[in-house]
Amino acid sequence: MNKLGLIVAREYLIKVKNWKFILTTLLTPLGFLVFFIVVGIIFNYQGETVYSIAVVDESGMNIQLPEEKGKLRFSPSSESMDSLRARYARDEISGIWVLPRFAGVEVQDYTSYYYSDRPVDIELESRLENLLQQEIRDHKIRLLGLEKERLEKLDTRISIDPEPVSANEKDRSAYTGKIATAIGGAMGYIIFFIIFLYGASVMRSVADEKVNRVVEVIISSARPVELMLGKILGVGLVGLTQLMIWLVLIPVIYFFGMTIAGIDVQQVQEATQPMGQQSPVDQEELLVMIREIASMNWIKIAFIFVVYFIGGYLLYASMFAAIGAATGDDINDAQSLTIFITIPILLAIYVMFQAIRLPESGLAVFASFFPFFSPVVMPALLAFDPPWWRIVVSVILLFAFCYFMVWVAGRIYRTGILMYGKKASIKEIGKWILRG
């Protein structure tokens, strides 16, 4: 085995056998399980509070509220406010809801008053507003002499079904854009986190070995560039190993744990939606979405995803390695230089959002070619089926720039890795690059 292979194997085995790696790999899926269980318990918790509300209807609309609505208990009252306040003080009622005079059908804004010494929670306020809004709507319908059943026939659900102009173009469903957006965003985020997490791990590993003087022993039998590439590839393999384990463990533990806990996943998803918004998906729509997902060229998407992951990781990990080599004896010095890597990665995420929204825009095309953005943006656009020439040009530009960045990082690494006692300045780093 050549020196590079030995360095990669050493870096990989040291990290994989480390108890921190084993614990992190096994406990992370369990952490996800605990998180989802806690979320399920929180959103399934209904509380024990029952609101007994006295309704003082001065509106003249003859409001007909139900006597019981979930945790709400309504009781119409004609008592004076002093009497109701006395009942409230004796804990006979939870609050007093006063509906002032309603002026007529021209009214667009109407304010009611809820009296209570306790804070009014958001859910209670929303339920009262929705109930009253529906009652006022029905009252206006009666005043205008309209038939409610006929008005309901005016409501029409609109959908747009995209159709290709050219005969050789693929016919797409109305869900193609939404599915592509979800898949693209997920892939972009995955690459972002992996690059940032394991790229930073490369930097810490380089800085640790430099501070501990281990590199002095290793560098006597291998070139600095081989050492740097071995460390980058070794940590990358560690990341892939951990990711593959998570891809197997997380779904299994998730569904197994939710079943044991007796938590309805659909109920949790509905509960986490913004209040007042519902997006029911019937069985037919679900089947259409499943067919749309299955019809995607997943082999192409997976292969190109891996290509961009490798390119993006090599690009940013080489920069992290260079920073680790350029720092002084204090490993915290590296944090001040990571801003040069953090900014383009964060910008890539924001550009990705815009590119997903407008996949054919000039910004999306530019970002798919720009090497600092393409590892995050281009995988997010794969679900939109970009043309092959665009993918090929993007990959060529990415790996050409990777080669350049590895060359630059290698020059910084071979000088900075043996420098102790101080942090290199920008001017010194520039000299290392230009002079070798």
Secondary structure, 3 states (H helix, E strand, C coil): CCHHHHHHHHHHHHHHCCHHHHHHHHHHHHHHHHHHHHHHHHHHCCCCCCEEEEEEECCCCCCCCCCEECCEEEEECCCCHHHHHHHHHCCCCCEEEEECCCCCCCCCCCCCEEECCCCCCHHHHHHHHHHHHHHHHHHHHHHCCCCHHHHHCCCCCCCCCCCCCCCCCCCCCCCHHHHHHHHHHHHHHHHHHHHHHHHHHHHHHHHHHHHCCHHHHHCCCCCHHHHHHHHHHHHHHHHHHHHHHHHHHHHHHHHHHHHHHCCCHHHHHHHCCCCCCCCCCCHHHHHHHHHHHHHCCHHHHHHHHHHHHHHHHHHHHHHHHHHHHHCCCCCCHHHHHCHHHHHHHHHHHHHHHHHHHCCCCHHHHHHHHCCCCHHHHHHHHHHHCCCHHHHHHHHHHHHHHHHHHHHHHHHHHHHHCCCCCCCCCHHHHHHHHHHC
